Amino acid sequence: MPKAFKYGANIDTDVIIPARYLNTSKPSELAVHCMEDIDADFVKTVRQGDIIAAGANFGCGSSREHAPIAIKASGISAVIAVSFARIFYRNAINIGLPILECEDAEKISNGDDISINFDTGEIQNHTKNETYQTIGFPQFVKDIIASGGLLASLKKES
C-alpha cells in the first residue's frame, strides 16, 4: 500500500530539488537529492508507488522541470495537494507525473496508507478510513501520463 509523505504549504522547487544539483537533468541523479533540504530521510524511506501530500501552492518558485522529474524518479507515483503552482502543474503532466488538487489533502498525515482512483478522482485514506473526492483526469491527460509524458504521447500518435 502506498504511503504518504506529508509536507506543508508553499513547498517551492528549490526545496524539492536544491539548486546546487541543477547541473544535471538525469532523473536518477536528481532523485537521490529529492526533498533533502526539508526531509533528509525522504530518499532513504521512499518506496516505488508512494505519494506526496501537501498544502497549498506546491511547486511554487522557478519553472524548472527538474522538480517534477526528481519527484517522479524518486518513485513517487502521485502528488496530492490543496493547490499547485501553475507551471509546476503543467511540467508535472508534461513528464507524466500524476498530480491532483484536493482540499482534503490537509487531512492526510505522514505515513498514511493511500490509494487513488484516477478515473473517478477518489482518494482513499485507509489509515483513517476516510475518502476524499477530487476531479478525475480527462482522457487526454490519462493518455499523456500512461505514455510517460507529453513528448512520448506525441511520438506515440505520430
Residue pairs with C-beta under 8 A, 6 or more apart in sequence:
1 113
1 114
1 115
1 126
2 47
2 49
2 50
2 51
2 77
2 113
2 114
2 115
3 47
3 50
3 51
3 111
3 112
3 113
3 114
4 50
4 51
4 52
4 53
4 108
4 109
4 110
4 111
4 112
4 113
4 114
5 35
5 39
5 42
5 46
5 50
5 51
5 52
5 53
5 76
5 110
6 52
6 53
6 54
6 108
6 109
6 110
6 112
7 35
7 38
7 39
7 52
7 53
7 54
7 55
7 58
8 54
8 55
9 54
9 55
9 56
9 57
9 58
9 82
10 55
10 56
10 57
10 60
11 38
11 54
11 55
11 57
11 58
11 59
11 60
12 59
12 60
12 61
12 62
13 59
13 60
13 61
13 62
13 64
13 66
13 67
13 88
14 37
14 61
14 62
15 35
15 37
15 38
16 34
16 35
16 59
16 67
16 70
16 71
17 30
17 33
17 34
17 64
17 66
17 67
17 69
17 70
18 33
18 36
18 37
21 29
21 30
21 33
21 66
22 64
22 66
24 30
25 65
25 66
25 69
27 69
27 70
27 72
27 73
28 73
30 66
30 69
30 70
30 73
31 43
31 70
31 73
31 74
31 75
32 43
33 43
33 70
34 42
34 43
34 46
34 70
34 71
34 73
34 74
35 42
35 43
35 74
36 42
36 43
42 74
43 74
46 74
46 75
46 76
47 75
48 75
48 77
49 75
49 77
50 75
50 76
50 77
51 76
51 77
51 78
51 79
51 80
51 114
51 116
52 58
52 71
52 76
52 78
52 79
52 80
52 81
53 79
53 80
53 81
53 105
53 108
53 112
53 114
54 79
54 80
54 81
54 82
54 105
55 81
55 82
55 105
55 106
56 81
56 82
56 83
57 82
57 83
57 84
57 85
58 79
58 81
58 82
58 83
58 84
58 85
58 88
59 67
59 68
59 81
59 84
59 85
59 87
59 88
59 89
59 91
59 92
60 85
60 88
61 85
63 87
63 91
64 91
65 91
65 94
65 95
67 88
67 91
68 88
68 91
68 92
68 95
68 97
69 95
71 79
71 92
71 97
72 95
72 96
72 97
76 97
77 98
78 97
78 98
78 99
78 100
78 116
79 92
79 97
79 98
79 99
79 100
80 99
80 100
80 102
80 105
80 108
80 114
80 116
80 123
80 134
81 99
81 100
81 101
81 102
81 105
82 101
82 102
82 103
82 105
82 106
83 101
84 92
84 99
84 101
89 99
92 98
92 99
93 99
93 141
93 144
93 145
93 150
94 144
94 149
94 150
94 151
95 149
95 150
96 144
96 145
96 146
96 147
96 148
96 149
96 150
96 152
97 145
98 116
98 118
98 137
98 145
100 116
100 118
100 121
100 123
100 134
101 134
101 135
102 123
102 132
102 133
102 134
104 123
104 130
104 132
104 133
105 132
107 125
107 128
107 130
107 132
108 114
108 125
108 132
109 127
109 128
111 127
112 125
112 126
112 127
112 128
113 125
113 126
113 127
114 123
114 124
114 125
114 126
115 123
115 124
115 126
116 122
116 123
116 124
117 123
117 124
117 136
118 136
118 137
118 142
118 145
119 136
119 137
119 142
120 136
121 133
121 134
121 135
121 136
121 137
122 131
122 132
122 133
123 131
123 132
123 133
123 134
124 130
124 131
125 131
125 132
137 145
143 153
144 150
144 153
147 153
147 156
